[in-house]
Amino acid sequence: MDLPATVASEDVLQQPTRSRLFALLTELKRPATADELAARLGLHRSGVRVHLERLKAAGVVECQRAPQARGRPPDAWSISARAI
């Protein structure tokens, strides 16, 4: 997915789903997977991932791989220190 290198954080949060994702991550105060966020918001995880990538491009969230014994580790999303 190609996203612009610089996306204003104010603009990216104008979209309602991205705003809800940001608010949920702020409430949780911990990293969460796209699956968990999708379940909490009643959305499909693929759509949530697209929104999370846009938030990441704007610098308001960050992604880290969560450790896991087997299989592909899930991405853990959290609010970026720059956004606080």
N, CA, C and O atoms as CSV, one atom per row, in Angstrom:
chain,resi,resn,atom,element,x,y,z
A,1,MET,N,N,0.845,-1.166,0.000
A,1,MET,CA,C,0.000,0.000,0.000
A,1,MET,C,C,0.890,1.229,0.000
A,1,MET,O,O,1.786,1.350,0.835
A,2,ASP,N,N,0.648,2.140,-0.932
A,2,ASP,CA,C,1.430,3.367,-0.994
A,2,ASP,C,C,0.672,4.482,-0.299
A,2,ASP,O,O,-0.455,4.816,-0.663
A,3,LEU,N,N,1.315,5.046,0.703
A,3,LEU,CA,C,0.739,6.161,1.431
A,3,LEU,C,C,1.665,7.356,1.294
A,3,LEU,O,O,2.876,7.181,1.158
A,4,PRO,N,N,1.123,8.567,1.325
A,4,PRO,CA,C,1.987,9.738,1.250
A,4,PRO,C,C,2.988,9.733,2.399
A,4,PRO,O,O,2.681,9.292,3.507
A,5,ALA,N,N,4.184,10.227,2.119
A,5,ALA,CA,C,5.235,10.257,3.139
A,5,ALA,C,C,4.849,11.153,4.306
A,5,ALA,O,O,5.161,10.846,5.456
A,6,THR,N,N,4.184,12.238,4.020
A,6,THR,CA,C,3.775,13.134,5.099
A,6,THR,C,C,2.271,13.330,5.046
A,6,THR,O,O,1.730,13.802,4.046
A,7,VAL,N,N,1.620,12.974,6.098
A,7,VAL,CA,C,0.170,13.129,6.227
A,7,VAL,C,C,-0.061,13.857,7.543
A,7,VAL,O,O,0.394,13.397,8.591
A,8,ALA,N,N,-0.751,14.971,7.505
A,8,ALA,CA,C,-0.997,15.736,8.729
A,8,ALA,C,C,-1.850,14.926,9.691
A,8,ALA,O,O,-2.873,14.363,9.301
A,9,SER,N,N,-1.423,14.869,10.960
A,9,SER,CA,C,-2.168,14.069,11.938
A,9,SER,C,C,-3.576,14.602,12.143
A,9,SER,O,O,-4.498,13.825,12.394
A,10,GLU,N,N,-3.758,15.912,12.042
A,10,GLU,CA,C,-5.100,16.487,12.209
A,10,GLU,C,C,-6.023,16.003,11.096
A,10,GLU,O,O,-7.187,15.683,11.339
A,11,ASP,N,N,-5.495,15.949,9.869
A,11,ASP,CA,C,-6.302,15.516,8.729
A,11,ASP,C,C,-6.679,14.046,8.839
A,11,ASP,O,O,-7.819,13.670,8.566
A,12,VAL,N,N,-5.726,13.219,9.238
A,12,VAL,CA,C,-5.977,11.783,9.299
A,12,VAL,C,C,-7.021,11.452,10.371
A,12,VAL,O,O,-7.757,10.476,10.228
A,13,LEU,N,N,-7.095,12.230,11.416
A,13,LEU,CA,C,-8.062,11.981,12.487
A,13,LEU,C,C,-9.451,12.541,12.191
A,13,LEU,O,O,-10.378,12.355,12.980
A,14,GLN,N,N,-9.596,13.222,11.063
A,14,GLN,CA,C,-10.911,13.734,10.672
A,14,GLN,C,C,-11.829,12.605,10.213
A,14,GLN,O,O,-13.052,12.735,10.274
A,15,GLN,N,N,-11.249,11.508,9.757
A,15,GLN,CA,C,-12.039,10.366,9.302
A,15,GLN,C,C,-12.601,9.659,10.542
A,15,GLN,O,O,-11.831,9.331,11.445
A,16,PRO,N,N,-13.903,9.415,10.615
A,16,PRO,CA,C,-14.530,8.873,11.826
A,16,PRO,C,C,-13.957,7.544,12.335
A,16,PRO,O,O,-13.761,7.389,13.540
A,17,THR,N,N,-13.687,6.596,11.454
A,17,THR,CA,C,-13.163,5.304,11.913
A,17,THR,C,C,-11.769,5.467,12.494
A,17,THR,O,O,-11.460,4.873,13.527
A,18,ARG,N,N,-10.925,6.258,11.852
A,18,ARG,CA,C,-9.575,6.488,12.386
A,18,ARG,C,C,-9.641,7.220,13.713
A,18,ARG,O,O,-8.850,6.941,14.614
A,19,SER,N,N,-10.560,8.138,13.843
A,19,SER,CA,C,-10.739,8.847,15.106
A,19,SER,C,C,-11.165,7.887,16.214
A,19,SER,O,O,-10.686,7.984,17.344
A,20,ARG,N,N,-12.067,6.958,15.887
A,20,ARG,CA,C,-12.509,5.949,16.867
A,20,ARG,C,C,-11.363,5.020,17.262
A,20,ARG,O,O,-11.215,4.675,18.434
A,21,LEU,N,N,-10.550,4.614,16.279
A,21,LEU,CA,C,-9.395,3.762,16.570
A,21,LEU,C,C,-8.415,4.472,17.499
A,21,LEU,O,O,-7.929,3.882,18.465
A,22,PHE,N,N,-8.132,5.720,17.209
A,22,PHE,CA,C,-7.213,6.499,18.033
A,22,PHE,C,C,-7.765,6.630,19.452
A,22,PHE,O,O,-7.029,6.465,20.424
A,23,ALA,N,N,-9.050,6.923,19.570
A,23,ALA,CA,C,-9.677,7.059,20.887
A,23,ALA,C,C,-9.632,5.737,21.651
A,23,ALA,O,O,-9.367,5.732,22.853
A,24,LEU,N,N,-9.886,4.617,20.972
A,24,LEU,CA,C,-9.855,3.311,21.622
A,24,LEU,C,C,-8.440,2.980,22.113
A,24,LEU,O,O,-8.273,2.514,23.240
A,25,LEU,N,N,-7.436,3.214,21.289
A,25,LEU,CA,C,-6.054,2.962,21.717
A,25,LEU,C,C,-5.678,3.855,22.897
A,25,LEU,O,O,-4.944,3.434,23.791
A,26,THR,N,N,-6.178,5.076,22.896
A,26,THR,CA,C,-5.921,5.984,24.022
A,26,THR,C,C,-6.569,5.449,25.295
A,26,THR,O,O,-5.959,5.479,26.364
A,27,GLU,N,N,-7.800,4.961,25.184
A,27,GLU,CA,C,-8.513,4.384,26.333
A,27,GLU,C,C,-7.813,3.148,26.880
A,27,GLU,O,O,-7.670,2.996,28.093
A,28,LEU,N,N,-7.377,2.265,25.983
A,28,LEU,CA,C,-6.764,1.007,26.393
A,28,LEU,C,C,-5.446,1.218,27.150
A,28,LEU,O,O,-5.122,0.462,28.066
A,29,LYS,N,N,-4.699,2.238,26.764
A,29,LYS,CA,C,-3.398,2.546,27.399
A,29,LYS,C,C,-2.435,1.366,27.332
A,29,LYS,O,O,-1.600,1.177,28.217
A,30,ARG,N,N,-2.565,0.571,26.258
A,30,ARG,CA,C,-1.673,-0.565,26.027
A,30,ARG,C,C,-1.761,-0.928,24.550
A,30,ARG,O,O,-2.723,-0.568,23.872
A,31,PRO,N,N,-0.757,-1.640,24.057
A,31,PRO,CA,C,-0.833,-2.083,22.660
A,31,PRO,C,C,-1.979,-3.070,22.449
A,31,PRO,O,O,-2.347,-3.816,23.356
A,32,ALA,N,N,-2.531,-3.061,21.248
A,32,ALA,CA,C,-3.628,-3.971,20.898
A,32,ALA,C,C,-3.444,-4.434,19.460
A,32,ALA,O,O,-2.890,-3.710,18.633
A,33,THR,N,N,-3.910,-5.640,19.168
A,33,THR,CA,C,-3.834,-6.161,17.810
A,33,THR,C,C,-4.973,-5.598,16.966
A,33,THR,O,O,-5.965,-5.094,17.492
A,34,ALA,N,N,-4.812,-5.693,15.660
A,34,ALA,CA,C,-5.866,-5.257,14.747
A,34,ALA,C,C,-7.127,-6.092,14.964
A,34,ALA,O,O,-8.240,-5.578,14.858
A,35,ASP,N,N,-6.952,-7.380,15.267
A,35,ASP,CA,C,-8.107,-8.241,15.532
A,35,ASP,C,C,-8.896,-7.753,16.747
A,35,ASP,O,O,-10.124,-7.685,16.708
A,36,GLU,N,N,-8.190,-7.417,17.818
A,36,GLU,CA,C,-8.865,-6.926,19.024
A,36,GLU,C,C,-9.577,-5.609,18.754
A,36,GLU,O,O,-10.723,-5.422,19.161
A,37,LEU,N,N,-8.895,-4.698,18.066
A,37,LEU,CA,C,-9.498,-3.396,17.773
A,37,LEU,C,C,-10.726,-3.566,16.881
A,37,LEU,O,O,-11.750,-2.917,17.096
A,38,ALA,N,N,-10.619,-4.436,15.884
A,38,ALA,CA,C,-11.749,-4.684,14.983
A,38,ALA,C,C,-12.942,-5.244,15.749
A,38,ALA,O,O,-14.079,-4.826,15.529
A,39,ALA,N,N,-12.682,-6.188,16.647
A,39,ALA,CA,C,-13.769,-6.788,17.431
A,39,ALA,C,C,-14.437,-5.747,18.323
A,39,ALA,O,O,-15.663,-5.722,18.438
A,40,ARG,N,N,-13.648,-4.900,18.944
A,40,ARG,CA,C,-14.213,-3.880,19.840
A,40,ARG,C,C,-15.037,-2.843,19.085
A,40,ARG,O,O,-15.996,-2.293,19.626
A,41,LEU,N,N,-14.664,-2.577,17.834
A,41,LEU,CA,C,-15.384,-1.568,17.054
A,41,LEU,C,C,-16.427,-2.173,16.116
A,41,LEU,O,O,-17.157,-1.439,15.451
A,42,GLY,N,N,-16.503,-3.506,16.057
A,42,GLY,CA,C,-17.466,-4.153,15.182
A,42,GLY,C,C,-17.136,-3.990,13.710
A,42,GLY,O,O,-18.033,-3.860,12.878
A,43,LEU,N,N,-15.837,-3.997,13.385
A,43,LEU,CA,C,-15.386,-3.826,12.010
A,43,LEU,C,C,-14.569,-5.035,11.575
A,43,LEU,O,O,-14.198,-5.869,12.401
A,44,HIS,N,N,-14.291,-5.130,10.275
A,44,HIS,CA,C,-13.452,-6.211,9.761
A,44,HIS,C,C,-11.985,-5.837,9.954
A,44,HIS,O,O,-11.605,-4.678,9.790
A,45,ARG,N,N,-11.163,-6.832,10.305
A,45,ARG,CA,C,-9.759,-6.554,10.626
A,45,ARG,C,C,-8.976,-6.004,9.444
A,45,ARG,O,O,-8.038,-5.231,9.643
A,46,SER,N,N,-9.331,-6.378,8.224
A,46,SER,CA,C,-8.624,-5.845,7.053
A,46,SER,C,C,-8.828,-4.344,6.921
A,46,SER,O,O,-7.884,-3.603,6.648
A,47,GLY,N,N,-10.049,-3.906,7.112
A,47,GLY,CA,C,-10.339,-2.473,7.065
A,47,GLY,C,C,-9.644,-1.722,8.179
A,47,GLY,O,O,-9.143,-0.616,7.977
A,48,VAL,N,N,-9.614,-2.327,9.358
A,48,VAL,CA,C,-8.948,-1.704,10.501
A,48,VAL,C,C,-7.460,-1.549,10.211
A,48,VAL,O,O,-6.865,-0.522,10.537
A,49,ARG,N,N,-6.861,-2.564,9.602
A,49,ARG,CA,C,-5.433,-2.483,9.274
A,49,ARG,C,C,-5.136,-1.328,8.332
A,49,ARG,O,O,-4.126,-0.642,8.492
A,50,VAL,N,N,-6.004,-1.104,7.352
A,50,VAL,CA,C,-5.817,0.010,6.420
A,50,VAL,C,C,-5.816,1.331,7.188
A,50,VAL,O,O,-4.960,2.184,6.958
A,51,HIS,N,N,-6.762,1.496,8.086
A,51,HIS,CA,C,-6.840,2.725,8.878
A,51,HIS,C,C,-5.625,2.867,9.798
A,51,HIS,O,O,-5.092,3.965,9.960
A,52,LEU,N,N,-5.190,1.762,10.395
A,52,LEU,CA,C,-4.015,1.813,11.269
A,52,LEU,C,C,-2.765,2.209,10.481
A,52,LEU,O,O,-1.931,2.961,10.987
A,53,GLU,N,N,-2.627,1.721,9.266
A,53,GLU,CA,C,-1.481,2.095,8.428
A,53,GLU,C,C,-1.495,3.582,8.111
A,53,GLU,O,O,-0.445,4.221,8.073
A,54,ARG,N,N,-2.667,4.127,7.886
A,54,ARG,CA,C,-2.767,5.580,7.628
A,54,ARG,C,C,-2.408,6.379,8.882
A,54,ARG,O,O,-1.738,7.408,8.799
A,55,LEU,N,N,-2.856,5.903,10.036
A,55,LEU,CA,C,-2.497,6.563,11.292
A,55,LEU,C,C,-0.988,6.467,11.540
A,55,LEU,O,O,-0.372,7.400,12.055
A,56,LYS,N,N,-0.413,5.343,11.171
A,56,LYS,CA,C,1.033,5.159,11.317
A,56,LYS,C,C,1.786,6.125,10.396
A,56,LYS,O,O,2.775,6.733,10.806
A,57,ALA,N,N,1.320,6.263,9.162
A,57,ALA,CA,C,1.952,7.176,8.205
A,57,ALA,C,C,1.916,8.619,8.697
A,57,ALA,O,O,2.807,9.413,8.396
A,58,ALA,N,N,0.867,8.947,9.462
A,58,ALA,CA,C,0.740,10.302,10.015
A,58,ALA,C,C,1.545,10.470,11.304
A,58,ALA,O,O,1.684,11.580,11.816
A,59,GLY,N,N,2.074,9.356,11.825
A,59,GLY,CA,C,2.903,9.418,13.022
A,59,GLY,C,C,2.156,9.425,14.336
A,59,GLY,O,O,2.743,9.745,15.370
A,60,VAL,N,N,0.867,9.079,14.329
A,60,VAL,CA,C,0.100,9.108,15.575
A,60,VAL,C,C,-0.002,7.745,16.260
A,60,VAL,O,O,-0.314,7.671,17.448
A,61,VAL,N,N,0.258,6.667,15.517
A,61,VAL,CA,C,0.339,5.339,16.129
A,61,VAL,C,C,1.618,4.670,15.657
A,61,VAL,O,O,2.222,5.067,14.661
A,62,GLU,N,N,2.016,3.639,16.404
A,62,GLU,CA,C,3.174,2.853,16.010
A,62,GLU,C,C,2.846,1.384,16.136
A,62,GLU,O,O,1.890,0.995,16.806
A,63,CYS,N,N,3.655,0.577,15.480
A,63,CYS,CA,C,3.398,-0.853,15.410
A,63,CYS,C,C,4.650,-1.624,15.797
A,63,CYS,O,O,5.755,-1.317,15.348
A,64,GLN,N,N,4.452,-2.632,16.641
A,64,GLN,CA,C,5.543,-3.525,17.003
A,64,GLN,C,C,5.032,-4.955,16.907
A,64,GLN,O,O,3.843,-5.221,17.087
A,65,ARG,N,N,5.945,-5.863,16.621
A,65,ARG,CA,C,5.582,-7.275,16.565
A,65,ARG,C,C,5.489,-7.820,17.985
A,65,ARG,O,O,6.424,-7.676,18.773
A,66,ALA,N,N,4.367,-8.443,18.309
A,66,ALA,CA,C,4.180,-9.053,19.624
A,66,ALA,C,C,4.844,-10.427,19.619
A,66,ALA,O,O,4.647,-11.198,18.680
A,67,PRO,N,N,5.624,-10.747,20.644
A,67,PRO,CA,C,6.269,-12.057,20.694
A,67,PRO,C,C,5.244,-13.188,20.714
A,67,PRO,O,O,4.185,-13.079,21.331
A,68,GLN,N,N,5.582,-14.271,20.027
A,68,GLN,CA,C,4.681,-15.417,19.958
A,68,GLN,C,C,5.531,-16.664,19.731
A,68,GLN,O,O,6.495,-16.627,18.966
A,69,ALA,N,N,5.185,-17.751,20.381
A,69,ALA,CA,C,5.986,-18.976,20.294
A,69,ALA,C,C,5.969,-19.598,18.898
A,69,ALA,O,O,7.004,-20.063,18.418
A,70,ARG,N,N,4.810,-19.612,18.244
A,70,ARG,CA,C,4.699,-20.257,16.934
A,70,ARG,C,C,3.929,-19.368,15.977
A,70,ARG,O,O,3.095,-18.560,16.386
A,71,GLY,N,N,4.222,-19.532,14.705
A,71,GLY,CA,C,3.501,-18.802,13.677
A,71,GLY,C,C,3.951,-17.363,13.549
A,71,GLY,O,O,4.892,-16.924,14.211
A,72,ARG,N,N,3.264,-16.640,12.688
A,72,ARG,CA,C,3.588,-15.235,12.458
A,72,ARG,C,C,3.117,-14.414,13.649
A,72,ARG,O,O,1.947,-14.479,14.026
A,73,PRO,N,N,4.024,-13.642,14.243
A,73,PRO,CA,C,3.604,-12.838,15.391
A,73,PRO,C,C,2.663,-11.711,14.965
A,73,PRO,O,O,2.868,-11.092,13.921
A,74,PRO,N,N,1.642,-11.445,15.761
A,74,PRO,CA,C,0.715,-10.362,15.426
A,74,PRO,C,C,1.342,-9.000,15.682
A,74,PRO,O,O,2.215,-8.853,16.537
A,75,ASP,N,N,0.886,-8.015,14.933
A,75,ASP,CA,C,1.328,-6.637,15.159
A,75,ASP,C,C,0.571,-6.071,16.347
A,75,ASP,O,O,-0.635,-6.279,16.480
A,76,ALA,N,N,1.274,-5.361,17.203
A,76,ALA,CA,C,0.663,-4.692,18.348
A,76,ALA,C,C,0.714,-3.189,18.093
A,76,ALA,O,O,1.793,-2.619,17.929
A,77,TRP,N,N,-0.442,-2.557,18.061
A,77,TRP,CA,C,-0.565,-1.139,17.750
A,77,TRP,C,C,-0.738,-0.329,19.033
A,77,TRP,O,O,-1.438,-0.750,19.954
A,78,SER,N,N,-0.100,0.827,19.084
A,78,SER,CA,C,-0.218,1.705,20.244
A,78,SER,C,C,-0.084,3.153,19.802
A,78,SER,O,O,0.333,3.440,18.680
A,79,ILE,N,N,-0.443,4.057,20.700
A,79,ILE,CA,C,-0.309,5.490,20.421
A,79,ILE,C,C,1.171,5.838,20.395
A,79,ILE,O,O,1.936,5.409,21.259
A,80,SER,N,N,1.558,6.605,19.416
A,80,SER,CA,C,2.951,7.047,19.294
A,80,SER,C,C,3.282,8.066,20.379
A,80,SER,O,O,2.428,8.865,20.765
A,81,ALA,N,N,4.492,8.040,20.862
A,81,ALA,CA,C,4.935,9.021,21.852
A,81,ALA,C,C,4.828,10.431,21.291
A,81,ALA,O,O,4.625,11.382,22.046
A,82,ARG,N,N,4.960,10.579,19.980
A,82,ARG,CA,C,4.841,11.895,19.330
A,82,ARG,C,C,3.410,12.439,19.405
A,82,ARG,O,O,3.200,13.650,19.345
A,83,ALA,N,N,2.445,11.554,19.536
A,83,ALA,CA,C,1.037,11.969,19.513
A,83,ALA,C,C,0.510,12.352,20.885
A,83,ALA,O,O,-0.587,12.899,20.996
A,84,ILE,N,N,1.273,12.075,21.924
A,84,ILE,CA,C,0.805,12.330,23.283
A,84,ILE,C,C,1.035,13.762,23.672
A,84,ILE,O,O,0.702,14.159,24.789
